[in-house]
Amino acid sequence: MKKSHSKHTANCTVTSHYQLVKDYAYVIDQVIASKHSDQVCRFLEYNDLWLAGYIYLDKAAEYYDATKGVKFSSFAYGCIYN
């Protein structure tokens, strides 16, 4: 079995991880709009950007530590933007 490298609190579940990703998917659109606002994205390019953003949002949910006092949306925005 693969060892988890999650930074979640001990009582975090897989369901809450995916709920975080689902609830904050709008952050991906914010990053795409701010980072690529000067470019006109075609449909395929937008989908590629969104998929990459989703991957980083998933990573953000994996490594988020609520005890640090940072809102998840701020943490996720930084993870996706970079």
N, C-alpha and C positions, 0 to 999 in steps of 0.2 A: 504494500500500500504506500502511495506517495505521501511524504511528509508535508504537511501544510506550512507555508511560510506566512500565513495571514497575520496581520497586526491587529485584527479585531479584538475586542474584549472577549473574555473566555466564554460568555454566554451567547455569542453571535452564532446564528444558524445559517445554513445555506439559503433558506428561504428569505431571511432578512438581507443577505447579500444581493440576491436577485431583485428583491423589492427596492433596494437602494438604486440599483442600476435602472430599473423601470421608472422609478419616480423622478430621477434626475436626468433622463435622456434629453430633456430640453437644453441642458447645458451644452450638448454637442452642437446644436443649432446656433447657440450664442457664440461659440468659439469659431465655427465656420463663418458666421456673419462678420465677426470682428477681424479675423485673420485673413479672410479671403474676400473682403468687401470690395476691393479694387478690381477683382477679377470676375468675369461673368462665367459662372460654372455651368457647364452642360450637365445634363441629367446624369450621365455615367460618372463624370468627375465628382458631382455632388454625392452620389452613392458611395464612391470610393472614399471620399473624405469622411462621410458619416460612419462607414464601417470601421475605418481607422479610429475615429473618435469613440466609437462603441468599445473597441478593444481597450483603449486607454481608460475609459470610464469603468470598465470591468476591473482593470488593474487598480484604479483609485479606490474602488469599493473593497478590494482585497487588502490594501495596505492602509486604509483609513483607520485612525485611532481617535475615537471620540474624546478620550481623556486629555488630548492636547489642547482642547478649547477652540478648535478651528471648525467652522461650518463645513459640512460635506460639500456643498456646492462650490465654495471657494477652493477647497482642496482638489476637487475634480476638475474645475476650470484650469487650474495650474497644470495638472497632469495631462490634460488633453491639449492644451495650448502649446506646451513644449514638446 
